[in-house]
Amino acid sequence: MPITKERVNEIAMIVLQEKMEREGQLKLVPFEIKRTIKNSAKKMNMPAEEVAEVVKIIFERAYIKTIAEIDKVISGKVEE
């Protein structure tokens, strides 16, 4: 059974998210993020708005994971 485009996109998003988190490439410098989005969109010949939506999803997921880890420290459930 062939894989659907939606499933390919879902897997690609997960792989990208994990790679960026593992390599620590999620910088919270607004003007750099904006510039990177616009430059990437231009290189890929895609609307900057679409690229920005994907970047937003990645940052939201990373934020949620980060807050969860901080909450573990606060609650004393830190794994060494």
Distance bins in CASP14 RR format, pairs under 12 A and 6 or more apart:
PFRMAT RR
TARGET T0000
AUTHOR 0000-0000-0000
RMODE 2
METHOD distances of the structure
MODEL  1
1 7 0 0 0 0 0 1 0 0 0 0 0
2 8 0 0 0 0 0 1 0 0 0 0 0
3 9 0 0 0 0 0 1 0 0 0 0 0
3 10 0 0 0 0 1 0 0 0 0 0 0
3 11 0 0 0 0 1 0 0 0 0 0 0
3 12 0 0 0 0 0 1 0 0 0 0 0
4 10 0 0 0 0 1 0 0 0 0 0 0
4 11 0 0 0 0 0 1 0 0 0 0 0
5 11 0 0 0 0 0 1 0 0 0 0 0
5 12 0 0 0 0 0 1 0 0 0 0 0
6 12 0 0 0 0 0 1 0 0 0 0 0
6 13 0 0 0 0 0 1 0 0 0 0 0
7 13 0 0 0 0 0 1 0 0 0 0 0
7 14 0 0 0 0 0 1 0 0 0 0 0
8 14 0 0 0 0 0 1 0 0 0 0 0
8 15 0 0 0 0 0 1 0 0 0 0 0
9 15 0 0 0 0 0 1 0 0 0 0 0
9 16 0 0 0 0 0 1 0 0 0 0 0
9 54 0 0 0 0 1 0 0 0 0 0 0
9 57 0 0 0 0 0 1 0 0 0 0 0
10 16 0 0 0 0 0 1 0 0 0 0 0
10 17 0 0 0 0 0 1 0 0 0 0 0
10 57 0 0 0 0 0 1 0 0 0 0 0
11 17 0 0 0 0 0 1 0 0 0 0 0
11 18 0 0 0 0 0 1 0 0 0 0 0
12 18 0 0 0 0 0 1 0 0 0 0 0
12 19 0 0 0 0 0 1 0 0 0 0 0
12 54 0 0 0 0 1 0 0 0 0 0 0
12 57 0 0 0 0 0 1 0 0 0 0 0
12 58 0 0 0 0 0 1 0 0 0 0 0
13 19 0 0 0 0 0 1 0 0 0 0 0
13 20 0 0 0 0 0 1 0 0 0 0 0
13 53 0 0 0 0 0 1 0 0 0 0 0
13 54 1 0 0 1 0 0 0 0 0 0 0
13 55 0 0 0 0 0 1 0 0 0 0 0
13 57 1 0 0 1 0 0 0 0 0 0 0
13 58 1 0 0 1 0 0 0 0 0 0 0
13 60 0 0 0 0 0 1 0 0 0 0 0
13 61 0 0 0 0 1 0 0 0 0 0 0
14 20 0 0 0 0 0 1 0 0 0 0 0
14 21 0 0 0 0 0 1 0 0 0 0 0
14 57 0 0 0 0 0 1 0 0 0 0 0
14 58 0 0 0 0 0 1 0 0 0 0 0
14 61 0 0 0 0 1 0 0 0 0 0 0
15 21 0 0 0 0 0 1 0 0 0 0 0
15 22 0 0 0 0 0 1 0 0 0 0 0
15 58 0 0 0 0 0 1 0 0 0 0 0
16 22 0 0 0 0 0 1 0 0 0 0 0
16 23 0 0 0 0 0 1 0 0 0 0 0
16 25 0 0 0 0 0 1 0 0 0 0 0
16 26 0 0 0 0 0 1 0 0 0 0 0
16 54 0 0 0 0 1 0 0 0 0 0 0
16 55 0 0 0 0 0 1 0 0 0 0 0
16 57 0 0 0 0 0 1 0 0 0 0 0
16 58 1 0 0 1 0 0 0 0 0 0 0
16 61 0 0 0 0 0 1 0 0 0 0 0
16 62 0 0 0 0 0 1 0 0 0 0 0
17 23 0 0 0 0 0 1 0 0 0 0 0
17 24 0 0 0 0 0 1 0 0 0 0 0
17 25 0 0 0 0 0 1 0 0 0 0 0
17 26 0 0 0 0 1 0 0 0 0 0 0
17 54 0 0 0 0 0 1 0 0 0 0 0
17 55 0 0 0 0 0 1 0 0 0 0 0
17 57 0 0 0 0 1 0 0 0 0 0 0
17 58 1 0 1 0 0 0 0 0 0 0 0
17 59 0 0 0 0 1 0 0 0 0 0 0
17 60 0 0 0 0 0 1 0 0 0 0 0
17 61 1 0 1 0 0 0 0 0 0 0 0
17 62 1 0 0 1 0 0 0 0 0 0 0
17 63 0 0 0 0 0 1 0 0 0 0 0
17 64 0 0 0 0 0 1 0 0 0 0 0
17 65 0 0 0 0 1 0 0 0 0 0 0
18 24 0 0 0 0 0 1 0 0 0 0 0
18 25 0 0 0 0 0 1 0 0 0 0 0
18 26 0 0 0 0 0 1 0 0 0 0 0
18 58 0 0 0 0 0 1 0 0 0 0 0
18 61 0 0 0 0 0 1 0 0 0 0 0
18 62 0 0 0 0 0 1 0 0 0 0 0
18 65 0 0 0 0 0 1 0 0 0 0 0
19 25 1 0 0 1 0 0 0 0 0 0 0
19 26 0 0 0 0 0 1 0 0 0 0 0
19 58 0 0 0 0 0 1 0 0 0 0 0
19 62 0 0 0 0 0 1 0 0 0 0 0
20 26 1 0 1 0 0 0 0 0 0 0 0
20 27 0 0 0 0 0 1 0 0 0 0 0
20 36 0 0 0 0 0 1 0 0 0 0 0
20 54 0 0 0 0 0 1 0 0 0 0 0
20 55 0 0 0 0 0 1 0 0 0 0 0
20 57 0 0 0 0 0 1 0 0 0 0 0
20 58 1 0 0 1 0 0 0 0 0 0 0
20 59 0 0 0 0 1 0 0 0 0 0 0
20 61 0 0 0 0 1 0 0 0 0 0 0
20 62 1 0 0 1 0 0 0 0 0 0 0
20 65 0 0 0 0 0 1 0 0 0 0 0
21 58 0 0 0 0 1 0 0 0 0 0 0
21 59 0 0 0 0 0 1 0 0 0 0 0
21 61 0 0 0 0 1 0 0 0 0 0 0
21 62 1 0 1 0 0 0 0 0 0 0 0
21 63 0 0 0 0 0 1 0 0 0 0 0
21 64 0 0 0 0 0 1 0 0 0 0 0
21 65 1 0 0 1 0 0 0 0 0 0 0
21 66 0 0 0 0 1 0 0 0 0 0 0
21 69 0 0 0 0 0 1 0 0 0 0 0
22 62 0 0 0 0 0 1 0 0 0 0 0
22 65 0 0 0 0 0 1 0 0 0 0 0
24 58 0 0 0 0 0 1 0 0 0 0 0
24 62 0 0 0 0 1 0 0 0 0 0 0
24 66 0 0 0 0 0 1 0 0 0 0 0
25 32 0 0 0 0 0 1 0 0 0 0 0
25 33 0 0 0 0 0 1 0 0 0 0 0
25 36 0 0 0 0 0 1 0 0 0 0 0
25 55 0 0 0 0 0 1 0 0 0 0 0
25 58 0 0 0 0 1 0 0 0 0 0 0
25 59 0 0 0 0 0 1 0 0 0 0 0
25 62 0 0 0 0 0 1 0 0 0 0 0
26 32 0 0 0 0 0 1 0 0 0 0 0
26 33 0 0 0 0 1 0 0 0 0 0 0
26 36 0 0 0 0 0 1 0 0 0 0 0
26 55 0 0 0 0 1 0 0 0 0 0 0
26 58 1 0 0 1 0 0 0 0 0 0 0
26 59 1 0 0 1 0 0 0 0 0 0 0
26 60 0 0 0 0 0 1 0 0 0 0 0
26 61 0 0 0 0 1 0 0 0 0 0 0
26 62 1 0 1 0 0 0 0 0 0 0 0
26 63 0 0 0 0 1 0 0 0 0 0 0
26 65 0 0 0 0 0 1 0 0 0 0 0
26 66 0 0 0 0 1 0 0 0 0 0 0
27 33 1 0 0 1 0 0 0 0 0 0 0
27 34 0 0 0 0 0 1 0 0 0 0 0
27 35 0 0 0 0 0 1 0 0 0 0 0
27 36 0 0 0 0 1 0 0 0 0 0 0
27 55 0 0 0 0 0 1 0 0 0 0 0
27 59 0 0 0 0 0 1 0 0 0 0 0
27 62 0 0 0 0 0 1 0 0 0 0 0
28 55 0 0 0 0 0 1 0 0 0 0 0
28 59 1 0 0 1 0 0 0 0 0 0 0
28 62 0 0 0 0 1 0 0 0 0 0 0
28 63 0 0 0 0 1 0 0 0 0 0 0
28 66 0 0 0 0 0 1 0 0 0 0 0
29 35 0 0 0 0 1 0 0 0 0 0 0
29 36 0 0 0 0 1 0 0 0 0 0 0
29 59 0 0 0 0 0 1 0 0 0 0 0
30 36 0 0 0 0 0 1 0 0 0 0 0
30 37 0 0 0 0 0 1 0 0 0 0 0
30 55 0 0 0 0 0 1 0 0 0 0 0
30 59 0 0 0 0 0 1 0 0 0 0 0
31 37 0 0 0 0 0 1 0 0 0 0 0
31 38 0 0 0 0 0 1 0 0 0 0 0
32 38 0 0 0 0 0 1 0 0 0 0 0
32 39 0 0 0 0 0 1 0 0 0 0 0
32 40 0 0 0 0 0 1 0 0 0 0 0
32 55 0 0 0 0 0 1 0 0 0 0 0
33 39 0 0 0 0 0 1 0 0 0 0 0
33 40 0 0 0 0 0 1 0 0 0 0 0
33 48 0 0 0 0 0 1 0 0 0 0 0
33 51 0 0 0 0 0 1 0 0 0 0 0
33 52 0 0 0 0 1 0 0 0 0 0 0
33 55 1 0 0 1 0 0 0 0 0 0 0
33 56 0 0 0 0 1 0 0 0 0 0 0
33 58 0 0 0 0 0 1 0 0 0 0 0
33 59 0 0 0 0 1 0 0 0 0 0 0
34 40 0 0 0 0 0 1 0 0 0 0 0
34 41 0 0 0 0 0 1 0 0 0 0 0
34 48 0 0 0 0 1 0 0 0 0 0 0
34 51 0 0 0 0 0 1 0 0 0 0 0
34 52 0 0 0 0 1 0 0 0 0 0 0
34 55 0 0 0 0 1 0 0 0 0 0 0
34 56 0 0 0 0 0 1 0 0 0 0 0
35 41 0 0 0 0 0 1 0 0 0 0 0
35 42 0 0 0 0 0 1 0 0 0 0 0
35 48 0 0 0 0 0 1 0 0 0 0 0
35 51 0 0 0 0 0 1 0 0 0 0 0
35 52 0 0 0 0 0 1 0 0 0 0 0
35 55 0 0 0 0 0 1 0 0 0 0 0
36 42 0 0 0 0 0 1 0 0 0 0 0
36 43 0 0 0 0 0 1 0 0 0 0 0
36 48 0 0 0 0 0 1 0 0 0 0 0
36 51 0 0 0 0 1 0 0 0 0 0 0
36 52 0 0 0 0 0 1 0 0 0 0 0
36 54 0 0 0 0 0 1 0 0 0 0 0
36 55 0 0 0 0 1 0 0 0 0 0 0
36 58 0 0 0 0 0 1 0 0 0 0 0
36 59 0 0 0 0 0 1 0 0 0 0 0
37 43 0 0 0 0 0 1 0 0 0 0 0
37 44 0 0 0 0 0 1 0 0 0 0 0
37 46 0 0 0 0 0 1 0 0 0 0 0
37 47 0 0 0 0 0 1 0 0 0 0 0
37 48 1 0 1 0 0 0 0 0 0 0 0
37 49 0 0 0 0 1 0 0 0 0 0 0
37 50 0 0 0 0 1 0 0 0 0 0 0
37 51 1 0 1 0 0 0 0 0 0 0 0
37 52 1 0 1 0 0 0 0 0 0 0 0
37 53 0 0 0 0 1 0 0 0 0 0 0
37 54 0 0 0 0 1 0 0 0 0 0 0
37 55 1 0 1 0 0 0 0 0 0 0 0
37 56 0 0 0 0 1 0 0 0 0 0 0
37 58 0 0 0 0 0 1 0 0 0 0 0
37 59 0 0 0 0 0 1 0 0 0 0 0
38 44 0 0 0 0 0 1 0 0 0 0 0
38 46 0 0 0 0 0 1 0 0 0 0 0
38 47 0 0 0 0 0 1 0 0 0 0 0
38 48 1 0 1 0 0 0 0 0 0 0 0
38 49 0 0 0 0 0 1 0 0 0 0 0
38 51 0 0 0 0 1 0 0 0 0 0 0
38 52 0 0 0 0 1 0 0 0 0 0 0
38 55 0 0 0 0 0 1 0 0 0 0 0
39 46 0 0 0 0 0 1 0 0 0 0 0
39 48 0 0 0 0 1 0 0 0 0 0 0
39 51 0 0 0 0 1 0 0 0 0 0 0
40 46 0 0 0 0 1 0 0 0 0 0 0
40 47 0 0 0 0 0 1 0 0 0 0 0
40 48 0 0 0 0 1 0 0 0 0 0 0
40 50 0 0 0 0 0 1 0 0 0 0 0
40 51 1 0 1 0 0 0 0 0 0 0 0
40 52 0 0 0 0 1 0 0 0 0 0 0
40 54 0 0 0 0 1 0 0 0 0 0 0
40 55 0 0 0 0 1 0 0 0 0 0 0
41 47 1 0 0 1 0 0 0 0 0 0 0
41 48 1 0 1 0 0 0 0 0 0 0 0
41 49 0 0 0 0 1 0 0 0 0 0 0
41 50 1 0 0 1 0 0 0 0 0 0 0
41 51 1 0 1 0 0 0 0 0 0 0 0
41 52 1 0 0 1 0 0 0 0 0 0 0
41 53 0 0 0 0 0 1 0 0 0 0 0
41 54 0 0 0 0 0 1 0 0 0 0 0
41 55 0 0 0 0 1 0 0 0 0 0 0
42 48 1 0 0 1 0 0 0 0 0 0 0
42 51 0 0 0 0 1 0 0 0 0 0 0
43 51 0 0 0 0 1 0 0 0 0 0 0
44 50 0 0 0 0 1 0 0 0 0 0 0
44 51 1 0 0 1 0 0 0 0 0 0 0
44 54 0 0 0 0 0 1 0 0 0 0 0
45 51 0 0 0 0 0 1 0 0 0 0 0
46 52 0 0 0 0 0 1 0 0 0 0 0
46 53 0 0 0 0 0 1 0 0 0 0 0
46 54 0 0 0 0 1 0 0 0 0 0 0
46 55 0 0 0 0 0 1 0 0 0 0 0
47 53 0 0 0 0 1 0 0 0 0 0 0
47 54 0 0 0 0 0 1 0 0 0 0 0
48 54 0 0 0 0 0 1 0 0 0 0 0
48 55 0 0 0 0 1 0 0 0 0 0 0
49 55 0 0 0 0 0 1 0 0 0 0 0
49 56 0 0 0 0 0 1 0 0 0 0 0
50 56 0 0 0 0 0 1 0 0 0 0 0
50 57 0 0 0 0 0 1 0 0 0 0 0
51 57 0 0 0 0 0 1 0 0 0 0 0
51 58 0 0 0 0 0 1 0 0 0 0 0
52 58 0 0 0 0 0 1 0 0 0 0 0
52 59 0 0 0 0 0 1 0 0 0 0 0
53 59 0 0 0 0 0 1 0 0 0 0 0
53 60 0 0 0 0 0 1 0 0 0 0 0
54 60 0 0 0 0 0 1 0 0 0 0 0
54 61 0 0 0 0 0 1 0 0 0 0 0
55 61 0 0 0 0 0 1 0 0 0 0 0
55 62 0 0 0 0 0 1 0 0 0 0 0
56 62 0 0 0 0 0 1 0 0 0 0 0
56 63 0 0 0 0 0 1 0 0 0 0 0
57 63 0 0 0 0 0 1 0 0 0 0 0
57 64 0 0 0 0 0 1 0 0 0 0 0
58 64 0 0 0 0 0 1 0 0 0 0 0
58 65 0 0 0 0 0 1 0 0 0 0 0
59 65 0 0 0 0 0 1 0 0 0 0 0
59 66 0 0 0 0 0 1 0 0 0 0 0
60 66 0 0 0 0 0 1 0 0 0 0 0
60 67 0 0 0 0 0 1 0 0 0 0 0
61 67 0 0 0 0 0 1 0 0 0 0 0
61 68 0 0 0 0 0 1 0 0 0 0 0
62 68 0 0 0 0 0 1 0 0 0 0 0
62 69 0 0 0 0 0 1 0 0 0 0 0
63 69 0 0 0 0 0 1 0 0 0 0 0
63 70 0 0 0 0 0 1 0 0 0 0 0
64 70 0 0 0 0 0 1 0 0 0 0 0
64 71 0 0 0 0 0 1 0 0 0 0 0
65 71 0 0 0 0 0 1 0 0 0 0 0
65 72 0 0 0 0 0 1 0 0 0 0 0
66 72 0 0 0 0 0 1 0 0 0 0 0
66 73 0 0 0 0 0 1 0 0 0 0 0
67 73 0 0 0 0 0 1 0 0 0 0 0
67 74 0 0 0 0 0 1 0 0 0 0 0
68 74 0 0 0 0 0 1 0 0 0 0 0
68 75 0 0 0 0 0 1 0 0 0 0 0
68 77 0 0 0 0 0 1 0 0 0 0 0
69 75 0 0 0 0 0 1 0 0 0 0 0
69 76 0 0 0 0 0 1 0 0 0 0 0
69 77 0 0 0 0 0 1 0 0 0 0 0
69 78 0 0 0 0 1 0 0 0 0 0 0
69 79 0 0 0 0 1 0 0 0 0 0 0
70 76 0 0 0 0 0 1 0 0 0 0 0
70 77 0 0 0 0 0 1 0 0 0 0 0
70 78 0 0 0 0 0 1 0 0 0 0 0
71 77 0 0 0 0 1 0 0 0 0 0 0
71 78 0 0 0 0 0 1 0 0 0 0 0
72 78 1 0 1 0 0 0 0 0 0 0 0
72 79 1 0 0 1 0 0 0 0 0 0 0
72 80 0 0 0 0 0 1 0 0 0 0 0
73 79 0 0 0 0 0 1 0 0 0 0 0
73 80 0 0 0 0 0 1 0 0 0 0 0
END
